[in-house]
Amino acid sequence: MRLDQQRYFHCKHCSHKLRFGRRECGACYQHTPVYNRFIFWLVLVLLLTVSPLASLVVAAV
């Protein structure tokens, strides 16, 4: 089963199960949490991988 078809998150307003990446609930049309979006996880992973690498480069100089 693809990641976008699985429902990991719940709507805070109506408890409807949400698919990953949706900006609004399919039942009540309220906005979903930011951690339900792909861009949030992409930025988080980039920050967690780039920050230590940048500190190593700065320490080496």
PQR file of N, CA, C, O and H, with PARSE charges and radii, in Angstrom:
ATOM      1  N   MET A   1       0.848  -1.181   0.000 -0.4000 1.5000
ATOM      2  CA  MET A   1       0.000   0.000   0.000 -0.0000 2.0000
ATOM      3  C   MET A   1       0.890   1.239   0.000  0.5500 1.7000
ATOM      4  O   MET A   1       1.864   1.313   0.748 -0.5500 1.4000
ATOM      5  N   ARG A   2       0.550   2.202  -0.838 -0.4000 1.5000
ATOM      6  CA  ARG A   2       1.336   3.425  -0.933 -0.0000 2.0000
ATOM      7  C   ARG A   2       1.138   4.294   0.304  0.5500 1.7000
ATOM      8  O   ARG A   2       0.117   4.216   0.987 -0.5500 1.4000
ATOM      9  H   ARG A   2      -0.242   2.142  -1.446  0.4000 1.0000
ATOM     10  N   LEU A   3       2.149   5.129   0.572 -0.4000 1.5000
ATOM     11  CA  LEU A   3       2.123   5.994   1.752 -0.0000 2.0000
ATOM     12  C   LEU A   3       0.949   6.961   1.722  0.5500 1.7000
ATOM     13  O   LEU A   3       0.346   7.222   2.763 -0.5500 1.4000
ATOM     14  H   LEU A   3       2.979   5.193   0.017  0.4000 1.0000
ATOM     15  N   ASP A   4       0.609   7.500   0.551 -0.4000 1.5000
ATOM     16  CA  ASP A   4      -0.475   8.481   0.485 -0.0000 2.0000
ATOM     17  C   ASP A   4      -1.851   7.846   0.625  0.5500 1.7000
ATOM     18  O   ASP A   4      -2.843   8.563   0.755 -0.5500 1.4000
ATOM     19  H   ASP A   4       1.099   7.288  -0.295  0.4000 1.0000
ATOM     20  N   GLN A   5      -1.938   6.514   0.601 -0.4000 1.5000
ATOM     21  CA  GLN A   5      -3.217   5.843   0.781 -0.0000 2.0000
ATOM     22  C   GLN A   5      -3.434   5.406   2.226  0.5500 1.7000
ATOM     23  O   GLN A   5      -4.563   5.122   2.626 -0.5500 1.4000
ATOM     24  H   GLN A   5      -1.132   5.931   0.495  0.4000 1.0000
ATOM     25  N   GLN A   6      -2.366   5.351   3.004 -0.4000 1.5000
ATOM     26  CA  GLN A   6      -2.490   4.950   4.399 -0.0000 2.0000
ATOM     27  C   GLN A   6      -2.937   6.143   5.228  0.5500 1.7000
ATOM     28  O   GLN A   6      -2.615   7.286   4.904 -0.5500 1.4000
ATOM     29  H   GLN A   6      -1.449   5.582   2.678  0.4000 1.0000
ATOM     30  N   ARG A   7      -3.668   5.882   6.283 -0.4000 1.5000
ATOM     31  CA  ARG A   7      -4.212   6.964   7.105 -0.0000 2.0000
ATOM     32  C   ARG A   7      -3.610   6.897   8.507  0.5500 1.7000
ATOM     33  O   ARG A   7      -4.023   6.096   9.345 -0.5500 1.4000
ATOM     34  H   ARG A   7      -3.930   4.954   6.546  0.4000 1.0000
ATOM     35  N   TYR A   8      -2.623   7.762   8.734 -0.4000 1.5000
ATOM     36  CA  TYR A   8      -1.898   7.775  10.004 -0.0000 2.0000
ATOM     37  C   TYR A   8      -2.395   8.843  10.964  0.5500 1.7000
ATOM     38  O   TYR A   8      -2.243   8.704  12.177 -0.5500 1.4000
ATOM     39  H   TYR A   8      -2.287   8.412   8.053  0.4000 1.0000
ATOM     40  N   PHE A   9      -2.982   9.895  10.439 -0.4000 1.5000
ATOM     41  CA  PHE A   9      -3.331  11.052  11.243 -0.0000 2.0000
ATOM     42  C   PHE A   9      -4.840  11.167  11.399  0.5500 1.7000
ATOM     43  O   PHE A   9      -5.602  10.670  10.570 -0.5500 1.4000
ATOM     44  H   PHE A   9      -3.106  10.007   9.453  0.4000 1.0000
ATOM     45  N   HIS A  10      -5.260  11.828  12.469 -0.4000 1.5000
ATOM     46  CA  HIS A  10      -6.678  12.052  12.728 -0.0000 2.0000
ATOM     47  C   HIS A  10      -6.948  13.549  12.777  0.5500 1.7000
ATOM     48  O   HIS A  10      -6.108  14.326  13.229 -0.5500 1.4000
ATOM     49  H   HIS A  10      -4.641  12.232  13.142  0.4000 1.0000
ATOM     50  N   CYS A  11      -8.120  13.942  12.312 -0.4000 1.5000
ATOM     51  CA  CYS A  11      -8.543  15.336  12.378 -0.0000 2.0000
ATOM     52  C   CYS A  11      -8.800  15.697  13.841  0.5500 1.7000
ATOM     53  O   CYS A  11      -9.439  14.938  14.569 -0.5500 1.4000
ATOM     54  H   CYS A  11      -8.803  13.310  11.945  0.4000 1.0000
ATOM     55  N   LYS A  12      -8.306  16.843  14.262 -0.4000 1.5000
ATOM     56  CA  LYS A  12      -8.509  17.292  15.645 -0.0000 2.0000
ATOM     57  C   LYS A  12      -9.954  17.688  15.904  0.5500 1.7000
ATOM     58  O   LYS A  12     -10.409  17.676  17.047 -0.5500 1.4000
ATOM     59  H   LYS A  12      -7.786  17.459  13.670  0.4000 1.0000
ATOM     60  N   HIS A  13     -10.672  18.037  14.852 -0.4000 1.5000
ATOM     61  CA  HIS A  13     -12.029  18.550  15.013 -0.0000 2.0000
ATOM     62  C   HIS A  13     -13.091  17.452  14.975  0.5500 1.7000
ATOM     63  O   HIS A  13     -14.045  17.487  15.752 -0.5500 1.4000
ATOM     64  H   HIS A  13     -10.303  18.046  13.923  0.4000 1.0000
ATOM     65  N   CYS A  14     -12.931  16.471  14.069 -0.4000 1.5000
ATOM     66  CA  CYS A  14     -13.984  15.460  13.917 -0.0000 2.0000
ATOM     67  C   CYS A  14     -13.466  14.023  14.032  0.5500 1.7000
ATOM     68  O   CYS A  14     -14.251  13.083  13.905 -0.5500 1.4000
ATOM     69  H   CYS A  14     -12.156  16.442  13.437  0.4000 1.0000
ATOM     70  N   SER A  15     -12.175  13.832  14.267 -0.4000 1.5000
ATOM     71  CA  SER A  15     -11.525  12.518  14.421 -0.0000 2.0000
ATOM     72  C   SER A  15     -11.558  11.669  13.155  0.5500 1.7000
ATOM     73  O   SER A  15     -11.369  10.455  13.224 -0.5500 1.4000
ATOM     74  H   SER A  15     -11.537  14.596  14.370  0.4000 1.0000
ATOM     75  N   HIS A  16     -11.791  12.282  12.015 -0.4000 1.5000
ATOM     76  CA  HIS A  16     -11.756  11.567  10.735 -0.0000 2.0000
ATOM     77  C   HIS A  16     -10.314  11.169  10.439  0.5500 1.7000
ATOM     78  O   HIS A  16      -9.397  11.953  10.681 -0.5500 1.4000
ATOM     79  H   HIS A  16     -11.944  13.269  11.959  0.4000 1.0000
ATOM     80  N   LYS A  17     -10.105   9.967   9.922 -0.4000 1.5000
ATOM     81  CA  LYS A  17      -8.753   9.518   9.583 -0.0000 2.0000
ATOM     82  C   LYS A  17      -8.297  10.229   8.318  0.5500 1.7000
ATOM     83  O   LYS A  17      -9.019  10.278   7.322 -0.5500 1.4000
ATOM     84  H   LYS A  17     -10.851   9.331   9.726  0.4000 1.0000
ATOM     85  N   LEU A  18      -7.075  10.787   8.371 -0.4000 1.5000
ATOM     86  CA  LEU A  18      -6.549  11.595   7.275 -0.0000 2.0000
ATOM     87  C   LEU A  18      -5.443  10.867   6.532  0.5500 1.7000
ATOM     88  O   LEU A  18      -4.669  10.111   7.119 -0.5500 1.4000
ATOM     89  H   LEU A  18      -6.488  10.747   9.180  0.4000 1.0000
ATOM     90  N   ARG A  19      -5.386  11.105   5.248 -0.4000 1.5000
ATOM     91  CA  ARG A  19      -4.273  10.609   4.451 -0.0000 2.0000
ATOM     92  C   ARG A  19      -3.102  11.561   4.589  0.5500 1.7000
ATOM     93  O   ARG A  19      -3.282  12.753   4.840 -0.5500 1.4000
ATOM     94  H   ARG A  19      -6.016  11.719   4.771  0.4000 1.0000
ATOM     95  N   PHE A  20      -1.900  11.027   4.422 -0.4000 1.5000
ATOM     96  CA  PHE A  20      -0.692  11.828   4.503 -0.0000 2.0000
ATOM     97  C   PHE A  20      -0.659  12.834   3.359  0.5500 1.7000
ATOM     98  O   PHE A  20      -0.920  12.490   2.207 -0.5500 1.4000
ATOM     99  H   PHE A  20      -1.754  10.059   4.218  0.4000 1.0000
ATOM    100  N   GLY A  21      -0.338  14.072   3.690 -0.4000 1.5000
ATOM    101  CA  GLY A  21      -0.182  15.104   2.679 -0.0000 2.0000
ATOM    102  C   GLY A  21      -1.406  15.951   2.415  0.5500 1.7000
ATOM    103  O   GLY A  21      -1.321  16.921   1.661 -0.5500 1.4000
ATOM    104  H   GLY A  21      -0.126  14.352   4.626  0.4000 1.0000
ATOM    105  N   ARG A  22      -2.531  15.627   3.000 -0.4000 1.5000
ATOM    106  CA  ARG A  22      -3.742  16.401   2.763 -0.0000 2.0000
ATOM    107  C   ARG A  22      -3.693  17.700   3.553  0.5500 1.7000
ATOM    108  O   ARG A  22      -3.245  17.714   4.699 -0.5500 1.4000
ATOM    109  H   ARG A  22      -2.600  14.840   3.613  0.4000 1.0000
ATOM    110  N   ARG A  23      -4.150  18.785   2.951 -0.4000 1.5000
ATOM    111  CA  ARG A  23      -4.145  20.090   3.608 -0.0000 2.0000
ATOM    112  C   ARG A  23      -5.404  20.334   4.427  0.5500 1.7000
ATOM    113  O   ARG A  23      -5.416  21.180   5.321 -0.5500 1.4000
ATOM    114  H   ARG A  23      -4.515  18.773   2.019  0.4000 1.0000
ATOM    115  N   GLU A  24      -6.463  19.592   4.122 -0.4000 1.5000
ATOM    116  CA  GLU A  24      -7.702  19.761   4.879 -0.0000 2.0000
ATOM    117  C   GLU A  24      -8.395  18.416   5.044  0.5500 1.7000
ATOM    118  O   GLU A  24      -8.177  17.484   4.270 -0.5500 1.4000
ATOM    119  H   GLU A  24      -6.453  18.904   3.396  0.4000 1.0000
ATOM    120  N   CYS A  25      -9.222  18.341   6.057 -0.4000 1.5000
ATOM    121  CA  CYS A  25      -9.970  17.131   6.361 -0.0000 2.0000
ATOM    122  C   CYS A  25     -11.020  16.901   5.272  0.5500 1.7000
ATOM    123  O   CYS A  25     -11.652  17.850   4.809 -0.5500 1.4000
ATOM    124  H   CYS A  25      -9.399  19.098   6.685  0.4000 1.0000
ATOM    125  N   GLY A  26     -11.204  15.663   4.869 -0.4000 1.5000
ATOM    126  CA  GLY A  26     -12.196  15.341   3.854 -0.0000 2.0000
ATOM    127  C   GLY A  26     -13.612  15.352   4.386  0.5500 1.7000
ATOM    128  O   GLY A  26     -14.561  15.409   3.604 -0.5500 1.4000
ATOM    129  H   GLY A  26     -10.691  14.892   5.245  0.4000 1.0000
ATOM    130  N   ALA A  27     -13.778  15.298   5.707 -0.4000 1.5000
ATOM    131  CA  ALA A  27     -15.115  15.265   6.288 -0.0000 2.0000
ATOM    132  C   ALA A  27     -15.601  16.649   6.710  0.5500 1.7000
ATOM    133  O   ALA A  27     -16.730  17.026   6.399 -0.5500 1.4000
ATOM    134  H   ALA A  27     -13.007  15.252   6.342  0.4000 1.0000
ATOM    135  N   CYS A  28     -14.759  17.412   7.416 -0.4000 1.5000
ATOM    136  CA  CYS A  28     -15.205  18.709   7.944 -0.0000 2.0000
ATOM    137  C   CYS A  28     -14.491  19.893   7.296  0.5500 1.7000
ATOM    138  O   CYS A  28     -14.815  21.042   7.595 -0.5500 1.4000
ATOM    139  H   CYS A  28     -13.842  17.105   7.669  0.4000 1.0000
ATOM    140  N   TYR A  29     -13.531  19.635   6.417 -0.4000 1.5000
ATOM    141  CA  TYR A  29     -12.801  20.661   5.658 -0.0000 2.0000
ATOM    142  C   TYR A  29     -12.010  21.640   6.525  0.5500 1.7000
ATOM    143  O   TYR A  29     -11.740  22.764   6.101 -0.5500 1.4000
ATOM    144  H   TYR A  29     -13.268  18.701   6.173  0.4000 1.0000
ATOM    145  N   GLN A  30     -11.640  21.224   7.723 -0.4000 1.5000
ATOM    146  CA  GLN A  30     -10.757  22.025   8.565 -0.0000 2.0000
ATOM    147  C   GLN A  30      -9.315  21.746   8.148  0.5500 1.7000
ATOM    148  O   GLN A  30      -9.014  20.680   7.611 -0.5500 1.4000
ATOM    149  H   GLN A  30     -11.859  20.311   8.067  0.4000 1.0000
ATOM    150  N   HIS A  31      -8.426  22.708   8.397 -0.4000 1.5000
ATOM    151  CA  HIS A  31      -7.019  22.527   8.052 -0.0000 2.0000
ATOM    152  C   HIS A  31      -6.404  21.422   8.902  0.5500 1.7000
ATOM    153  O   HIS A  31      -6.734  21.266  10.077 -0.5500 1.4000
ATOM    154  H   HIS A  31      -8.671  23.574   8.833  0.4000 1.0000
ATOM    155  N   THR A  32      -5.511  20.665   8.294 -0.4000 1.5000
ATOM    156  CA  THR A  32      -4.833  19.584   9.006 -0.0000 2.0000
ATOM    157  C   THR A  32      -3.575  20.123   9.677  0.5500 1.7000
ATOM    158  O   THR A  32      -3.114  21.210   9.328 -0.5500 1.4000
ATOM    159  H   THR A  32      -5.242  20.792   7.339  0.4000 1.0000
ATOM    160  N   PRO A  33      -3.014  19.391  10.629 -0.5600 1.5000
ATOM    161  CA  PRO A  33      -1.776  19.830  11.277  0.2800 2.0000
ATOM    162  C   PRO A  33      -0.633  19.900  10.269  0.5500 1.7000
ATOM    163  O   PRO A  33      -0.632  19.182   9.268 -0.5500 1.4000
ATOM    164  N   VAL A  34       0.321  20.751  10.534 -0.4000 1.5000
ATOM    165  CA  VAL A  34       1.442  20.950   9.617 -0.0000 2.0000
ATOM    166  C   VAL A  34       2.281  19.681   9.492  0.5500 1.7000
ATOM    167  O   VAL A  34       2.893  19.460   8.447 -0.5500 1.4000
ATOM    168  H   VAL A  34       0.321  21.333  11.347  0.4000 1.0000
ATOM    169  N   TYR A  35       2.327  18.849  10.521 -0.4000 1.5000
ATOM    170  CA  TYR A  35       3.127  17.630  10.458 -0.0000 2.0000
ATOM    171  C   TYR A  35       2.491  16.554   9.576  0.5500 1.7000
ATOM    172  O   TYR A  35       3.078  15.488   9.386 -0.5500 1.4000
ATOM    173  H   TYR A  35       1.830  19.029  11.370  0.4000 1.0000
ATOM    174  N   ASN A  36       1.318  16.816   9.046 -0.4000 1.5000
ATOM    175  CA  ASN A  36       0.680  15.897   8.112 -0.0000 2.0000
ATOM    176  C   ASN A  36       1.109  16.169   6.675  0.5500 1.7000
ATOM    177  O   ASN A  36       0.659  15.479   5.760 -0.5500 1.4000
ATOM    178  H   ASN A  36       0.842  17.682   9.201  0.4000 1.0000
ATOM    179  N   ARG A  37       1.953  17.142   6.465 -0.4000 1.5000
ATOM    180  CA  ARG A  37       2.346  17.530   5.112 -0.0000 2.0000
ATOM    181  C   ARG A  37       3.775  17.086   4.808  0.5500 1.7000
ATOM    182  O   ARG A  37       4.630  17.048   5.693 -0.5500 1.4000
ATOM    183  H   ARG A  37       2.318  17.702   7.209  0.4000 1.0000
ATOM    184  N   PHE A  38       4.014  16.756   3.558 -0.4000 1.5000
ATOM    185  CA  PHE A  38       5.317  16.258   3.111 -0.0000 2.0000
ATOM    186  C   PHE A  38       6.417  17.286   3.330  0.5500 1.7000
ATOM    187  O   PHE A  38       7.521  16.927   3.739 -0.5500 1.4000
ATOM    188  H   PHE A  38       3.319  16.786   2.839  0.4000 1.0000
ATOM    189  N   ILE A  39       6.140  18.545   3.067 -0.4000 1.5000
ATOM    190  CA  ILE A  39       7.161  19.592   3.156 -0.0000 2.0000
ATOM    191  C   ILE A  39       7.704  19.718   4.585  0.5500 1.7000
ATOM    192  O   ILE A  39       8.885  20.013   4.766 -0.5500 1.4000
ATOM    193  H   ILE A  39       5.243  18.837   2.734  0.4000 1.0000
ATOM    194  N   PHE A  40       6.873  19.500   5.585 -0.4000 1.5000
ATOM    195  CA  PHE A  40       7.315  19.550   6.979 -0.0000 2.0000
ATOM    196  C   PHE A  40       8.404  18.507   7.226  0.5500 1.7000
ATOM    197  O   PHE A  40       9.446  18.821   7.803 -0.5500 1.4000
ATOM    198  H   PHE A  40       5.913  19.260   5.437  0.4000 1.0000
ATOM    199  N   TRP A  41       8.168  17.276   6.793 -0.4000 1.5000
ATOM    200  CA  TRP A  41       9.125  16.200   7.020 -0.0000 2.0000
ATOM    201  C   TRP A  41      10.380  16.388   6.181  0.5500 1.7000
ATOM    202  O   TRP A  41      11.477  16.040   6.618 -0.5500 1.4000
ATOM    203  H   TRP A  41       7.323  17.021   6.324  0.4000 1.0000
ATOM    204  N   LEU A  42      10.229  16.930   4.991 -0.4000 1.5000
ATOM    205  CA  LEU A  42      11.390  17.200   4.150 -0.0000 2.0000
ATOM    206  C   LEU A  42      12.304  18.239   4.795  0.5500 1.7000
ATOM    207  O   LEU A  42      13.519  18.049   4.852 -0.5500 1.4000
ATOM    208  H   LEU A  42       9.337  17.213   4.636  0.4000 1.0000
ATOM    209  N   VAL A  43      11.728  19.322   5.274 -0.4000 1.5000
ATOM    210  CA  VAL A  43      12.514  20.374   5.932 -0.0000 2.0000
ATOM    211  C   VAL A  43      13.153  19.840   7.212  0.5500 1.7000
ATOM    212  O   VAL A  43      14.309  20.148   7.500 -0.5500 1.4000
ATOM    213  H   VAL A  43      10.741  19.476   5.228  0.4000 1.0000
ATOM    214  N   LEU A  44      12.424  19.058   7.968 -0.4000 1.5000
ATOM    215  CA  LEU A  44      12.957  18.488   9.209 -0.0000 2.0000
ATOM    216  C   LEU A  44      14.164  17.586   8.932  0.5500 1.7000
ATOM    217  O   LEU A  44      15.185  17.691   9.611 -0.5500 1.4000
ATOM    218  H   LEU A  44      11.484  18.808   7.734  0.4000 1.0000
ATOM    219  N   VAL A  45      14.050  16.720   7.958 -0.4000 1.5000
ATOM    220  CA  VAL A  45      15.161  15.824   7.615 -0.0000 2.0000
ATOM    221  C   VAL A  45      16.354  16.626   7.105  0.5500 1.7000
ATOM    222  O   VAL A  45      17.496  16.338   7.463 -0.5500 1.4000
ATOM    223  H   VAL A  45      13.221  16.635   7.407  0.4000 1.0000
ATOM    224  N   LEU A  46      16.095  17.622   6.276 -0.4000 1.5000
ATOM    225  CA  LEU A  46      17.192  18.450   5.774 -0.0000 2.0000
ATOM    226  C   LEU A  46      17.904  19.186   6.902  0.5500 1.7000
ATOM    227  O   LEU A  46      19.132  19.256   6.921 -0.5500 1.4000
ATOM    228  H   LEU A  46      15.167  17.855   5.985  0.4000 1.0000
ATOM    229  N   LEU A  47      17.144  19.729   7.831 -0.4000 1.5000
ATOM    230  CA  LEU A  47      17.758  20.425   8.960 -0.0000 2.0000
ATOM    231  C   LEU A  47      18.576  19.480   9.832  0.5500 1.7000
ATOM    232  O   LEU A  47      19.659  19.833  10.297 -0.5500 1.4000
ATOM    233  H   LEU A  47      16.146  19.672   7.816  0.4000 1.0000
ATOM    234  N   LEU A  48      18.054  18.289  10.047 -0.4000 1.5000
ATOM    235  CA  LEU A  48      18.759  17.331  10.899 -0.0000 2.0000
ATOM    236  C   LEU A  48      20.001  16.750  10.237  0.5500 1.7000
ATOM    237  O   LEU A  48      20.911  16.295  10.930 -0.5500 1.4000
ATOM    238  H   LEU A  48      17.174  18.002   9.669  0.4000 1.0000
ATOM    239  N   THR A  49      20.056  16.758   8.920 -0.4000 1.5000
ATOM    240  CA  THR A  49      21.240  16.235   8.243 -0.0000 2.0000
ATOM    241  C   THR A  49      22.232  17.328   7.869  0.5500 1.7000
ATOM    242  O   THR A  49      23.441  17.095   7.899 -0.5500 1.4000
ATOM    243  H   THR A  49      19.318  17.128   8.356  0.4000 1.0000
ATOM    244  N   VAL A  50      21.751  18.505   7.521 -0.4000 1.5000
ATOM    245  CA  VAL A  50      22.641  19.584   7.086 -0.0000 2.0000
ATOM    246  C   VAL A  50      23.311  20.266   8.273  0.5500 1.7000
ATOM    247  O   VAL A  50      24.476  20.653   8.177 -0.5500 1.4000
ATOM    248  H   VAL A  50      20.770  18.694   7.497  0.4000 1.0000
ATOM    249  N   SER A  51      22.614  20.420   9.372 -0.4000 1.5000
ATOM    250  CA  SER A  51      23.187  21.108  10.532 -0.0000 2.0000
ATOM    251  C   SER A  51      24.451  20.430  11.060  0.5500 1.7000
ATOM    252  O   SER A  51      25.458  21.110  11.259 -0.5500 1.4000
ATOM    253  H   SER A  51      21.668  20.105   9.450  0.4000 1.0000
ATOM    254  N   PRO A  52      24.439  19.127  11.292 -0.5600 1.5000
ATOM    255  CA  PRO A  52      25.683  18.493  11.753  0.2800 2.0000
ATOM    256  C   PRO A  52      26.799  18.567  10.714  0.5500 1.7000
ATOM    257  O   PRO A  52      27.966  18.735  11.069 -0.5500 1.4000
ATOM    258  N   LEU A  53      26.450  18.445   9.442 -0.4000 1.5000
ATOM    259  CA  LEU A  53      27.472  18.539   8.398 -0.0000 2.0000
ATOM    260  C   LEU A  53      28.071  19.935   8.340  0.5500 1.7000
ATOM    261  O   LEU A  53      29.278  20.087   8.156 -0.5500 1.4000
ATOM    262  H   LEU A  53      25.502  18.309   9.154  0.4000 1.0000
ATOM    263  N   ALA A  54      27.240  20.947   8.493 -0.4000 1.5000
ATOM    264  CA  ALA A  54      27.736  22.325   8.477 -0.0000 2.0000
ATOM    265  C   ALA A  54      28.646  22.583   9.673  0.5500 1.7000
ATOM    266  O   ALA A  54      29.658  23.271   9.544 -0.5500 1.4000
ATOM    267  H   ALA A  54      26.259  20.824   8.642  0.4000 1.0000
ATOM    268  N   SER A  55      28.299  22.043  10.820 -0.4000 1.5000
ATOM    269  CA  SER A  55      29.147  22.250  11.994 -0.0000 2.0000
ATOM    270  C   SER A  55      30.496  21.544  11.831  0.5500 1.7000
ATOM    271  O   SER A  55      31.512  22.032  12.326 -0.5500 1.4000
ATOM    272  H   SER A  55      27.477  21.483  10.925  0.4000 1.0000
ATOM    273  N   LEU A  56      30.514  20.411  11.147 -0.4000 1.5000
ATOM    274  CA  LEU A  56      31.785  19.726  10.888 -0.0000 2.0000
ATOM    275  C   LEU A  56      32.658  20.532   9.934  0.5500 1.7000
ATOM    276  O   LEU A  56      33.873  20.604  10.111 -0.5500 1.4000
ATOM    277  H   LEU A  56      29.689  20.014  10.744  0.4000 1.0000
ATOM    278  N   VAL A  57      32.049  21.126   8.939 -0.4000 1.5000
ATOM    279  CA  VAL A  57      32.800  21.938   7.981 -0.0000 2.0000
ATOM    280  C   VAL A  57      33.366  23.172   8.662  0.5500 1.7000
ATOM    281  O   VAL A  57      34.521  23.534   8.435 -0.5500 1.4000
ATOM    282  H   VAL A  57      31.062  21.067   8.795  0.4000 1.0000
ATOM    283  N   VAL A  58      32.565  23.818   9.492 -0.4000 1.5000
ATOM    284  CA  VAL A  58      33.019  25.017  10.203 -0.0000 2.0000
ATOM    285  C   VAL A  58      34.122  24.659  11.193  0.5500 1.7000
ATOM    286  O   VAL A  58      35.080  25.415  11.351 -0.5500 1.4000
ATOM    287  H   VAL A  58      31.627  23.524   9.676  0.4000 1.0000
ATOM    288  N   ALA A  59      33.997  23.520  11.858 -0.4000 1.5000
ATOM    289  CA  ALA A  59      35.013  23.102  12.822 -0.0000 2.0000
ATOM    290  C   ALA A  59      36.331  22.747  12.130  0.5500 1.7000
ATOM    291  O   ALA A  59      37.404  22.916  12.711 -0.5500 1.4000
ATOM    292  H   ALA A  59      33.218  22.906  11.730  0.4000 1.0000
ATOM    293  N   ALA A  60      36.253  22.261  10.908 -0.4000 1.5000
ATOM    294  CA  ALA A  60      37.458  21.889  10.170 -0.0000 2.0000
ATOM    295  C   ALA A  60      38.208  23.108   9.652  0.5500 1.7000
ATOM    296  O   ALA A  60      39.406  23.032   9.381 -0.5500 1.4000
ATOM    297  H   ALA A  60      35.382  22.124  10.436  0.4000 1.0000
ATOM    298  N   VAL A  61      37.513  24.223   9.515 -0.4000 1.5000
ATOM    299  CA  VAL A  61      38.154  25.439   8.979 -0.0000 2.0000
ATOM    300  C   VAL A  61      38.798  26.169  10.080  0.5500 1.7000
ATOM    301  O   VAL A  61      39.396  27.222   9.856 -0.5500 1.4000
ATOM    302  H   VAL A  61      36.540  24.285   9.735  0.4000 1.0000
TER
END
